[in-house]
Amino acid sequence: MSKNNYKQKNMAVPIEKHNTAAWANIEKKKPESGVPIPSEIQVENAKEYADSNQK
């Protein structure tokens, strides 16, 4: 029986583009965990975007 290899072949294809995400403009990273910390301007932009898209 043949396996469906579609998922394995397409695992490397990203689902989303993160170029415009709030954390795309990384100001610094936490030393131990490597979590990116965005600049304050990017955080404000993300909040404005989220607030404007609420129903």
C-alpha positions as CSV (number, residue, x, y, z in Angstrom):
1,M,0.0,0.0,0.0
2,S,1.4,3.4,-0.9
3,K,1.6,6.2,1.6
4,N,0.3,9.7,1.1
5,N,3.5,11.7,1.1
6,Y,1.9,15.1,0.4
7,K,2.2,16.2,4.0
8,Q,5.9,15.2,4.2
9,K,6.8,17.0,1.0
10,N,5.1,20.2,2.1
11,M,6.2,20.5,5.7
12,A,8.8,23.1,4.8
13,V,6.3,25.4,3.1
14,P,5.4,28.2,5.6
15,I,1.7,28.8,6.2
16,E,2.0,32.4,7.2
17,K,4.3,35.3,6.3
18,H,5.7,36.9,9.4
19,N,7.3,39.9,7.7
20,T,4.6,42.3,9.0
21,A,4.1,40.7,12.4
22,A,4.4,42.8,15.5
23,W,7.6,40.9,16.5
24,A,9.1,41.2,13.0
25,N,11.1,44.3,14.1
26,I,12.9,42.6,17.0
27,E,14.5,45.0,19.4
28,K,16.2,42.3,21.6
29,K,15.9,38.7,22.7
30,K,15.6,37.2,26.2
31,P,18.9,35.6,27.0
32,E,17.8,32.1,28.2
33,S,14.7,31.4,26.2
34,G,15.5,33.3,23.0
35,V,12.0,34.9,23.0
36,P,12.0,38.0,20.7
37,I,11.0,41.3,22.3
38,P,9.5,43.7,19.7
39,S,10.1,47.5,19.8
40,E,7.5,49.6,21.5
41,I,6.3,51.1,18.2
42,Q,5.5,47.6,16.9
43,V,3.5,46.7,20.0
44,E,1.5,49.9,19.6
45,N,0.8,49.1,16.0
46,A,-0.3,45.6,16.8
47,K,-2.7,46.9,19.5
48,E,-4.2,49.5,17.1
49,Y,-4.7,46.8,14.5
50,A,-6.3,44.4,17.0
51,D,-8.6,47.1,18.3
52,S,-9.7,48.2,14.9
53,N,-10.7,44.7,13.9
54,Q,-12.9,43.9,16.8
55,K,-16.6,43.5,16.2
